[in-house]
């Protein structure tokens, strides 16, 4: 250290080990609640006990040969045990690889092999799904099972999770970690082609948590009860386990019970104040309330809920209004992706603004969060102004943004990360005060007669019709116009298409109005719960399209 550096701040590493320290020493009595069954039966563990179990897990894995840098996979629902695994695996220097439960077999096998997973930690109810694939994942040596359910036969070493964490930690001590060392590995959803791996460092996880806990971002406080509906295998569960630890908020882990009836019971029982997720979870809940015909009971179910952070797809304005007007719940949209972790932009409301201005902001994307920087690149490859009018592809950089993909040489992804910025594939505008408006995914824009139509804006307009429950708009091939918009709608009652067109003419340019509509019972969804536009386009045009790069698609909860 030079004389000029004397008296500077400590060079203290930002690692996930600090979360364990905070659980023991700052919020020891905060709780993690795990919902175990559909009837709402649950178990509870304090932060202090969860931290101790995490450290005993680290010691037990170390005794079985797991060392810093080894990959430990999870195949599990949200639970206190899964959170303990998060913290224990990362804090010992191993790399946590959360596998999406909804992927098909070939993708699961590919990811486990690509990640070089040595250990697999799996829920007992999911064991049959994964055990039958083990023959094709030979490098997995140890399987840890959460729960006490029956297990299929296997030739691998198997131990129950509780047996592992009940072992004494002995003289094991967590190692000193470099904050830039890898802590977790998440893969993009990969609906086409192989998924892409994003390797998060300890530093990036710590910084993301500090950013998101801010009052103008996610704003989670000590007094909150957080319902973690976002799966822990989706972009680190949007960082909620870490955010809850920093703030001391109680954390409710719903397991696999995200159905409307389960949520309607869970929210009032645990006095949930804050939750999140893709919009479809909450539109399904509102639809169930409407179908029940008991408005008073519906309102009681959401009495304690004050804030919802929604992402993963466009937030319908109708949902924002219903939540505010009928249930006094503030809905906030956010935008991000696996490569950035969630919350690049978040649309908090402003009490000084009019309801109309707040609503406009709540459905666009949000204001750029601290330590993220954004620019727009137009079709000519030039940087576009942040004037709220000029459109371009949104590019992002910052300390919580990926610099490439795990296992891929930089030259193979230069078009995505070439000059220190991540090309997101989202088209949008940015105004002078940092408010980001998403116009569409580049590949979802509809080109009709040489002009562009935003499927997102058109969906918002259709969603405003009182008889429309859910809608997706995609481009239909057209010999005259190249493409025309086609709408798939879920309706509350029989819909007169002519009257719907008249309704839309008042809200969008006449040439945007779809020529054709399909009324469907439900909209197909991807493994991350978003509308599957690729599948819908295939219904209209079975001709194979060029492969789409899924590496960066999605909004807040994309993984």
C-alpha positions in Angstrom: 0.0 0.0 0.0 1.4 3.4 -1.0 1.3 6.4 1.3 -1.4 7.9 -0.9 -3.6 4.9 -0.1 -3.2 4.9 3.7 -6.6 5.4 5.3 -8.7 4.0 2.5 -11.6 1.7 3.0 -11.1 -2.0 3.7 -10.9 -4.3 0.7 -13.6 -6.5 2.2 -14.9 -9.2 -0.3 -18.5 -9.1 -1.4 -19.4 -12.8 -1.1 -22.5 -14.8 -0.2 -20.9 -15.7 3.1 -22.1 -12.3 4.4 -25.7 -13.4 4.0 -25.1 -16.2 6.5 -23.5 -13.7 8.9 -26.5 -11.4 8.6 -28.9 -14.3 9.2 -27.1 -15.2 12.5 -26.3 -11.7 13.8 -28.8 -9.2 12.5 -32.1 -11.1 11.7 -31.9 -14.3 13.7 -35.6 -14.5 14.5 -36.9 -13.8 11.0 -38.5 -16.9 9.5 -38.6 -19.0 6.3 -42.0 -20.8 5.9 -42.3 -23.8 3.6 -45.7 -24.9 2.4 -45.7 -28.6 2.3 -49.1 -29.7 1.1 -52.1 -28.4 -0.9 -54.1 -28.0 2.3 -51.6 -25.4 3.5 -49.6 -27.5 6.0 -46.3 -25.7 6.6 -43.0 -25.8 8.5 -41.0 -22.9 9.8 -37.3 -22.3 10.4 -35.6 -19.2 11.8 -32.9 -17.4 9.8 -30.4 -18.4 12.6 -31.3 -22.1 12.3 -31.3 -21.9 8.5 -27.8 -20.4 8.5 -26.5 -23.1 10.9 -28.0 -25.8 8.6 -26.4 -24.2 5.6 -23.0 -24.3 7.2 -23.5 -27.9 8.3 -24.5 -28.8 4.7 -21.3 -27.1 3.5 -19.2 -29.2 6.0 -20.9 -32.4 5.0 -20.4 -31.8 1.3 -16.8 -31.0 1.9 -16.2 -34.2 3.8 -17.7 -36.0 0.7 -15.1 -34.4 -1.6 -16.9 -31.3 -2.8 -14.4 -28.5 -3.2 -14.6 -24.9 -4.4 -15.5 -24.7 -8.1 -17.4 -28.0 -8.1 -20.9 -27.8 -9.6 -23.9 -28.7 -7.3 -27.2 -29.0 -9.1 -30.7 -28.6 -7.6 -33.9 -30.0 -9.0 -36.4 -28.7 -6.4 -39.3 -26.4 -5.7 -39.1 -23.3 -3.5 -38.6 -24.3 0.1 -36.5 -23.5 3.2 -34.3 -26.4 2.4 -33.7 -25.1 -1.1 -32.7 -21.7 0.3 -30.3 -23.4 2.8 -28.8 -25.2 -0.2 -28.4 -21.9 -2.0 -26.4 -20.3 0.8 -24.5 -23.4 1.9 -23.2 -24.4 -1.6 -22.2 -20.9 -2.6 -20.6 -20.1 0.7 -18.3 -23.1 0.6 -17.1 -21.9 -2.8 -18.9 -24.5 -4.9 -21.2 -23.4 -7.8 -24.9 -23.8 -7.5 -26.7 -24.9 -10.7 -30.5 -24.6 -10.5 -32.2 -26.7 -13.1 -35.6 -25.7 -14.5 -38.1 -28.4 -13.5 -40.2 -27.7 -16.6 -37.6 -28.4 -19.3 -37.9 -31.6 -21.4 -35.6 -34.5 -20.7 -33.0 -33.8 -23.4 -32.5 -30.2 -22.2 -32.1 -31.4 -18.6 -29.5 -34.0 -19.6 -27.7 -31.5 -21.8 -27.5 -28.8 -19.1 -26.3 -31.2 -16.4 -23.6 -32.5 -18.6 -22.6 -29.1 -19.9 -22.4 -27.7 -16.4 -20.3 -30.8 -15.2 -22.6 -31.3 -12.2 -21.1 -33.6 -9.6 -23.8 -33.5 -6.9 -27.6 -33.4 -7.4 -30.0 -32.2 -4.7 -33.6 -33.1 -5.5 -37.0 -33.0 -3.9 -38.4 -36.5 -3.2 -41.5 -35.8 -5.2 -39.3 -35.0 -8.2 -36.9 -37.9 -7.8 -38.7 -40.2 -10.3 -38.5 -37.5 -13.0 -34.7 -37.1 -12.6 -33.6 -40.6 -11.6 -34.7 -42.1 -14.9 -32.2 -39.8 -16.6 -29.2 -40.6 -14.5 -27.8 -43.2 -16.9 -27.2 -40.4 -19.3 -25.6 -38.1 -16.7 -22.7 -40.2 -15.6 -20.7 -37.5 -13.9 -23.2 -37.1 -11.0 -21.6 -39.0 -8.1 -23.8 -38.0 -5.1 -27.6 -37.5 -4.8 -29.1 -35.7 -1.9 -32.9 -36.0 -1.4 -35.0 -33.4 0.3 -37.9 -35.1 2.1 -38.6 -38.6 3.2 -40.7 -40.0 0.3 -39.9 -43.3 -1.4 -37.2 -43.3 -4.0 -36.5 -45.2 -7.2 -33.5 -47.6 -7.2 -30.2 -46.2 -8.4 -26.5 -47.2 -8.3 -25.4 -43.7 -7.2 -24.7 -42.7 -3.6 -27.9 -41.4 -2.1 -28.4 -39.6 1.2 -31.3 -37.8 2.8 -30.9 -34.0 3.1 -31.9 -34.0 6.8 -29.3 -36.7 7.6 -26.7 -34.6 5.9 -27.5 -31.3 7.7 -27.8 -33.0 11.0 -24.2 -34.1 10.9 -21.8 -32.1 13.0 -19.9 -29.4 11.2 -16.8 -30.5 13.3 -13.9 -28.1 12.8 -14.9 -27.2 9.3 -14.6 -23.5 8.5 -15.9 -21.8 5.3 -13.0 -20.9 3.1 -11.9 -17.4 2.2 -13.4 -16.6 -1.2 -12.6 -14.2 -4.0 -15.6 -12.0 -4.7 -15.1 -12.5 -8.4 -15.2 -16.3 -8.2 -18.3 -18.1 -9.6 -21.2 -18.7 -7.2 -24.1 -19.8 -9.3 -24.9 -21.0 -12.8 -28.3 -20.4 -14.5 -29.3 -21.2 -18.1 -31.5 -19.4 -20.4 -34.8 -21.2 -21.2 -33.6 -22.3 -24.6 -36.9 -22.9 -26.4 -34.8 -23.2 -29.5 -31.2 -24.5 -29.7 -29.2 -25.3 -26.6 -29.7 -23.2 -23.5 -26.9 -20.6 -22.7 -25.2 -20.6 -19.3 -24.8 -17.4 -17.3 -22.2 -17.6 -14.5 -22.9 -15.3 -11.6 -20.1 -14.2 -9.3 -20.3 -13.6 -5.6 -19.8 -9.9 -6.2 -22.7 -9.7 -8.7 -25.1 -11.5 -6.4 -24.2 -9.2 -3.5 -24.4 -6.0 -5.6 -27.7 -7.1 -7.1 -29.2 -7.7 -3.7 -28.1 -4.3 -2.5 -29.6 -2.6 -5.6 -32.9 -4.4 -5.4 -33.6 -3.9 -1.7 -33.7 -0.1 -2.3 -36.9 1.7 -1.7 -37.2 2.9 -5.3 -36.5 -0.6 -6.7 -38.1 -3.7 -5.0 -38.4 -1.9 -1.7 -38.6 -5.0 0.6 -38.5 -4.0 4.3 -38.0 -5.7 7.6 -41.8 -5.6 8.3 -42.7 -7.3 5.0 -43.8 -10.9 4.5 -42.6 -12.0 1.1 -44.3 -14.7 -0.9 -41.7 -16.1 -3.3 -43.8 -17.3 -6.3 -40.9 -17.0 -8.7 -39.1 -20.4 -8.8 -35.6 -20.4 -7.5 -34.5 -21.9 -10.8 -35.6 -18.7 -12.6 -32.7 -16.2 -12.6 -31.9 -16.9 -8.9 -35.6 -16.6 -8.0 -35.2 -12.9 -8.9 -32.7 -12.7 -6.0 -35.5 -12.8 -3.4 -33.7 -15.2 -1.0 -30.9 -12.7 -0.7 -33.1 -9.6 -0.6 -35.1 -11.1 2.2 -31.9 -11.8 4.2 -30.6 -8.3 3.8 -33.9 -6.7 4.9 -34.9 -9.4 7.4 -38.3 -9.9 5.8 -40.2 -13.1 6.5 -40.1 -15.4 3.4 -42.9 -17.7 2.4 -41.8 -20.6 0.1 -45.0 -22.0 -1.6 -43.5 -25.2 -3.0 -45.5 -26.3 -6.0 -48.7 -24.8 -4.7 -49.3 -21.8 -7.0 -52.8 -22.6 -8.0 -55.4 -19.8 -7.3 -57.1 -21.7 -4.5 -53.7 -22.3 -2.7 -52.7 -18.7 -3.1 -56.1 -17.4 -1.9 -55.5 -19.4 1.3 -51.8 -18.8 1.7 -51.8 -15.0 1.4 -54.2 -14.2 4.3 -53.0 -17.1 6.5 -49.4 -15.8 6.4 -50.3 -12.1 6.1 -48.3 -11.7 2.9 -47.5 -8.1 2.1 -45.2 -8.4 -1.0 -45.1 -10.8 -3.9 -44.0 -11.2 -7.4 -44.2 -13.4 -10.5 -45.3 -13.5 -14.1 -48.7 -11.8 -14.8 -50.4 -15.0 -15.6 -50.3 -16.3 -12.0 -52.2 -13.2 -10.9 -54.6 -13.0 -13.8 -55.5 -16.6 -13.1 -56.2 -15.7 -9.4 -58.4 -12.7 -10.4 -60.3 -14.9 -12.8 -60.9 -17.5 -10.1 -62.2 -14.7 -7.8 -64.5 -13.5 -10.5 -65.8 -17.0 -11.2 -66.5 -17.6 -7.5 -68.9 -14.7 -7.4 -67.9 -13.9 -3.8 -66.3 -10.4 -4.0 -66.1 -10.0 -0.3 -64.2 -13.3 0.2 -61.9 -12.3 -2.7 -61.1 -9.0 -1.1 -60.4 -10.7 2.3 -57.9 -13.0 0.6 -55.7 -10.0 -0.5 -56.3 -7.6 2.5 -52.7 -7.7 3.7 -51.0 -7.6 0.2 -49.6 -4.2 -0.6 -47.2 -4.7 -3.5 -46.7 -7.0 -6.5 -43.6 -6.9 -8.7 -44.5 -8.4 -12.1 -42.4 -9.3 -15.1 -41.6 -12.0 -17.5 -44.1 -10.7 -20.0 -46.0 -7.5 -20.6 -48.1 -6.4 -17.6 -51.7 -5.9 -18.7 -53.1 -2.5 -17.8 -56.4 -4.1 -16.9 -54.6 -6.2 -14.2 -53.0 -3.1 -12.8 -56.4 -1.4 -12.5 -58.2 -4.4 -11.0 -55.5 -4.9 -8.4 -55.6 -1.2 -7.4 -59.3 -0.5 -7.6 -60.7 -3.8 -6.2 -57.9 -4.9 -3.8 -55.8 -1.8 -3.1 -52.6 -3.6 -4.3 -49.9 -1.6 -6.1 -48.6 -3.4 -9.2 -45.1 -2.6 -10.3 -43.6 -3.9 -13.5 -39.9 -4.6 -14.0 -37.6 -5.6 -16.8 -34.5 -7.7 -16.9 -33.2 -11.2 -18.0 -31.0 -14.0 -17.0 -28.0 -12.2 -18.3 -28.6 -9.1 -16.1 -30.4 -10.6 -13.2 -33.9 -9.1 -12.7 -34.6 -5.4 -12.1 -32.6 -3.5 -14.8 -35.6 -1.2 -14.8 -38.5 -1.0 -12.3 -41.6 1.1 -12.5 -42.5 2.2 -9.0 -45.4 4.6 -8.7 -44.9 8.2 -7.6 -47.5 9.7 -5.1 -46.9 13.1 -6.7 -48.0 11.9 -10.1 -51.6 11.5 -11.4 -53.2 8.0 -11.5 -53.0 8.2 -15.3 -49.3 8.9 -15.3 -48.6 6.2 -12.8 -50.6 3.7 -14.8 -48.7 4.6 -18.0 -45.4 4.0 -16.2 -46.6 0.8 -14.5 -47.0 -1.1 -17.7 -44.0 0.1 -19.8 -40.9 -1.4 -18.1 -39.5 1.1 -15.5 -36.8 3.5 -14.6 -33.2 2.3 -14.9 -32.0 0.9 -11.6 -28.7 2.0 -9.9 -25.4 0.6 -11.4 -27.1 -0.4 -14.7 -26.4 1.7 -17.8 -28.5 1.6 -20.9 -28.2 2.8 -24.5 -30.3 2.4 -27.7 -28.9 1.3 -31.0 -30.9 2.1 -34.1 -31.2 0.2 -37.4 -28.1 2.0 -38.7 -26.0 0.9 -35.7 -25.9 4.4 -34.3 -26.6 5.4 -30.7 -30.1 6.8 -30.5 -31.0 9.8 -28.2 -32.8 9.3 -24.9 -35.7 11.5 -25.8 -38.6 9.1 -25.2 -39.3 9.0 -29.0 -36.3 7.5 -30.8 -36.5 3.7 -30.9 -33.7 1.2 -30.9 -32.4 -2.1 -29.6 -31.8 -1.8 -25.8 -28.2 -2.5 -24.8 -27.1 -2.8 -21.1 -23.9 -2.8 -19.2 -22.9 -2.8 -15.5 -21.4 -4.9 -12.7 -24.4 -7.3 -12.7 -24.4 -7.9 -16.4 -23.0 -11.0 -18.0 -19.9 -10.6 -20.2 -20.5 -13.8 -22.1 -21.8 -17.3 -21.9 -20.4 -20.2 -19.9 -18.4 -22.5 -22.1 -18.6 -20.4 -25.2 -15.6 -18.7 -26.7 -16.0 -14.8 -26.8 -15.7 -14.9 -30.6 -18.8 -17.0 -30.9 -20.9 -14.4 -29.1 -19.3 -11.2 -30.2 -22.5 -10.1 -31.8 -24.1 -10.2 -28.4 -21.3 -8.9 -26.2 -18.8 -7.5 -28.6 -18.1 -4.0 -27.3 -18.8 -4.1 -23.6 -22.5 -3.9 -24.0 -25.1 -6.7 -23.9 -27.5 -6.6 -26.8 -30.9 -7.5 -25.3 -33.0 -8.1 -28.3 -35.7 -5.8 -26.9 -36.8 -2.8 -28.9 -37.7 0.3 -26.9 -37.3 4.0 -26.0 -35.7 5.8 -23.1 -36.7 9.2 -22.0 -34.4 12.0 -20.5 -35.2 10.8 -16.9 -34.3 7.2 -17.5 -37.7 5.7 -18.0 -37.6 2.7 -20.4 -40.5 1.8 -22.6 -40.5 -1.6 -24.2 -42.0 -1.6 -27.6 -41.5 -5.3 -28.4 -39.1 -8.1 -28.8 -37.2 -7.6 -32.1 -38.5 -10.9 -33.3 -42.1 -10.3 -32.2 -42.5 -7.0 -34.1 -44.9 -7.4 -37.0 -43.9 -5.9 -40.3 -47.0 -5.1 -42.3 -46.7 -3.2 -45.7 -43.3 -2.0 -44.7 -44.4 -0.5 -41.4 -43.9 -2.0 -37.9 -46.7 -3.0 -35.5 -45.9 -3.5 -31.9 -47.5 -6.7 -30.7 -47.2 -5.5 -27.1 -49.1 -2.3 -27.7 -51.8 -4.1 -29.7 -52.2 -6.7 -26.9 -52.6 -4.0 -24.4 -55.3 -2.4 -26.4 -57.2 -5.7 -26.9 -56.8 -6.5 -23.2 -58.8 -3.3 -22.4 -62.0 -4.9 -23.9 -64.1 -6.0 -20.9 -64.8 -9.4 -22.4 -61.2 -10.3 -23.0 -59.4 -12.2 -20.3 -56.1 -12.9 -22.0 -54.6 -12.2 -25.4 -51.5 -12.8 -27.6 -50.8 -11.2 -30.9 -48.5 -12.7 -33.5 -47.7 -12.1 -37.1 -49.6 -14.1 -39.7 -47.9 -14.5 -43.1 -49.7 -12.4 -45.8 -49.0 -12.4 -49.5 -49.9 -8.8 -49.9 -48.6 -7.2 -46.7 -45.9 -9.6 -45.7 -47.5 -10.0 -42.3 -50.7 -9.1 -40.6 -51.5 -9.2 -36.9 -53.5 -12.2 -35.7 -54.9 -12.3 -32.2 -55.5 -15.4 -30.0 -58.0 -14.4 -27.2 -59.4 -16.1 -24.1 -62.8 -14.5 -23.5 -65.2 -14.4 -20.7 -68.2 -14.7 -23.0 -68.9 -15.0 -26.7 -67.2 -12.1 -28.5 -68.5 -10.2 -31.5 -65.4 -9.6 -33.6 -66.9 -6.7 -35.5 -67.6 -4.8 -32.3 -64.1 -5.7 -31.1 -62.6 -4.1 -34.2 -64.7 -1.0 -33.6 -63.4 -0.9 -30.0 -59.8 -1.1 -31.3 -60.1 1.6 -33.9 -60.6 4.0 -31.0 -57.3 2.9 -29.5 -54.8 2.0 -32.2 -54.2 3.0 -35.9 -56.8 1.3 -38.1 -54.2 -0.7 -40.0 -53.0 -2.3 -36.8 -56.4 -3.9 -36.1 -56.1 -7.7 -36.7 -57.9 -9.1 -39.7 -58.4 -12.4 -37.8 -59.0 -13.6 -34.3 -59.0 -17.0 -32.7 -61.0 -17.6 -29.5 -59.1 -20.3 -27.5 -59.7 -21.9 -24.1 -56.1 -21.1 -23.0 -52.8 -19.7 -24.3 -49.8 -22.0 -24.5 -47.0 -21.1 -22.2 -43.2 -21.7 -22.1 -41.4 -23.4 -19.3 -41.0 -20.0 -17.6 -44.7 -19.3 -17.7 -44.7 -16.7 -20.5 -46.9 -16.8 -23.6 -45.4 -19.2 -26.2 -45.5 -17.0 -29.3 -43.3 -19.5 -31.2 -45.9 -22.2 -30.8 -48.7 -19.9 -31.9 -46.8 -18.7 -34.9 -46.3 -22.3 -35.9 -50.1 -22.8 -35.9 -50.5 -20.0 -38.5 -47.4 -20.9 -40.6 -46.0 -24.4 -40.3 -43.0 -23.4 -42.4 -39.9 -23.6 -40.2 -38.4 -20.2 -39.3 -34.7 -19.6 -39.0 -33.6 -20.5 -35.5 -34.3 -17.9 -32.9 -31.6 -17.0 -30.4 -33.2 -17.3 -27.0 -30.1 -16.3 -25.2 -31.4 -12.9 -24.1 -35.2 -12.9 -24.5 -37.5 -12.2 -21.6 -38.2 -9.6 -19.1 -37.7 -9.5 -15.3 -38.2 -13.2 -14.5 -36.6 -14.8 -17.6 -34.3 -17.7 -16.9 
